[in-house]
């Protein structure tokens, strides 16, 4: 099943109720004859009543089916196949942790 993934502008702050997040880069990772799309970013909690902090993370969109199709509003959409198999998730997470400085890896 394919899902739409909307690419965000890199290095742009997105305000949240307790701070902001920024995606710093996106990667096309070769994996078992396919390509996996993931992004790396950080979130800053600086306006919360309960404390402050920063986290670097990776978000795995899925296997790339189509890449960055332009939209009328100037954004880009890729089609991805979500990664559901736990053994594949574990292997991909391990690769990302060894390549990136992140505290967590999440999957769509």
Backbone torsions as a table, in degrees:
resi	resn	phi	psi	omega
1	UNK	NA	127.9	-178.4
2	UNK	-93.2	143.6	177.2
3	UNK	-123.1	153.8	176.3
4	UNK	-88.0	133.5	175.5
5	UNK	-119.8	118.7	179.0
6	UNK	-90.2	120.2	179.3
7	UNK	-71.6	135.6	177.3
8	UNK	-96.5	157.4	176.0
9	UNK	-70.6	128.6	-177.9
10	UNK	-70.1	146.6	176.6
11	UNK	60.5	27.9	176.3
12	UNK	-109.5	130.1	179.1
13	UNK	-74.8	136.7	175.0
14	UNK	-118.8	113.4	-177.2
15	UNK	-68.8	142.8	173.4
16	UNK	-128.4	176.8	-177.1
17	UNK	-64.4	-27.3	-177.1
18	UNK	-118.0	10.6	179.9
19	UNK	161.8	-128.0	179.7
20	UNK	-160.2	165.2	172.2
21	UNK	-134.4	156.1	-178.7
22	UNK	-140.8	130.8	172.7
23	UNK	-93.3	122.9	-174.7
24	UNK	-93.6	-32.4	176.9
25	UNK	-161.2	158.6	176.0
26	UNK	-123.2	146.3	-172.0
27	UNK	-129.3	141.2	170.1
28	UNK	-105.8	105.1	-173.9
29	UNK	-98.3	116.3	173.8
30	UNK	-64.2	132.4	-178.7
31	UNK	-153.9	114.2	175.2
32	UNK	49.6	48.6	176.3
33	UNK	79.8	5.4	178.3
34	UNK	-129.7	179.1	175.1
35	UNK	-120.9	134.6	177.9
36	UNK	-105.3	133.2	174.5
37	UNK	-96.4	124.6	170.6
38	UNK	-139.8	155.8	177.4
39	UNK	-120.4	153.8	176.4
40	UNK	-121.5	138.6	179.1
41	UNK	-158.0	-172.0	176.3
42	UNK	-141.7	154.2	176.7
43	UNK	-123.1	136.9	180.0
44	UNK	-117.4	120.6	174.2
45	UNK	-99.2	108.5	-176.8
46	UNK	-135.0	1.4	178.2
47	UNK	-128.7	26.9	-178.8
48	UNK	-92.9	147.9	176.1
49	UNK	-74.2	-14.5	-171.3
50	UNK	-104.6	8.5	179.4
51	UNK	129.2	-179.2	-178.6
52	UNK	-130.3	166.8	177.2
53	UNK	169.1	170.0	179.3
54	UNK	-133.0	143.6	175.3
55	UNK	-135.9	135.7	171.1
56	UNK	-99.3	136.7	-174.0
57	UNK	-141.0	163.3	170.0
58	UNK	-123.4	138.5	176.7
59	UNK	-121.4	119.4	-179.5
60	UNK	-92.7	117.2	179.4
61	UNK	-77.9	-44.3	179.8
62	UNK	146.1	-168.9	177.1
63	UNK	-76.1	132.8	-177.7
64	UNK	-74.8	123.9	174.3
65	UNK	-102.7	-38.3	172.8
66	UNK	-145.0	149.2	-169.8
67	UNK	-113.8	124.3	168.1
68	UNK	41.3	67.6	174.6
69	UNK	-80.4	125.3	-178.5
70	UNK	-67.8	143.6	179.6
71	UNK	-112.1	163.8	-177.1
72	UNK	-61.2	-29.8	-178.3
73	UNK	-85.8	4.7	178.9
74	UNK	92.7	-5.8	178.1
75	UNK	-83.3	176.1	179.0
76	UNK	-128.3	140.0	178.5
77	UNK	-122.3	132.6	169.9
78	UNK	-111.0	150.6	172.7
79	UNK	-96.5	128.9	180.0
80	UNK	-129.2	150.9	172.7
81	UNK	-100.4	119.2	-178.7
82	UNK	-61.5	147.0	-178.9
83	UNK	-98.9	109.3	-175.6
84	UNK	-102.0	-26.9	-174.5
85	UNK	-71.2	124.1	-175.0
86	UNK	-62.6	-38.5	-179.3
87	UNK	-65.8	-37.4	176.7
88	UNK	-68.4	-41.2	177.4
89	UNK	-59.0	-44.4	-179.3
90	UNK	-61.9	-44.5	179.7
91	UNK	-65.1	-44.5	180.0
92	UNK	-64.7	-43.6	177.9
93	UNK	-58.7	-42.6	179.3
94	UNK	-62.5	-43.2	178.0
95	UNK	-60.9	-46.8	-177.7
96	UNK	-64.1	-44.5	-179.8
97	UNK	-61.3	-34.7	178.4
98	UNK	-76.4	-20.4	-178.7
99	UNK	-98.0	-30.2	-171.2
100	UNK	-120.3	157.9	172.9
101	UNK	-98.2	92.3	-177.5
102	UNK	-133.9	152.9	177.5
103	UNK	-89.8	-25.5	-179.5
104	UNK	-151.5	154.6	174.6
105	UNK	-124.7	124.6	179.6
106	UNK	-119.8	154.5	179.7
107	UNK	-119.7	140.0	172.7
108	UNK	-68.5	NA	NA
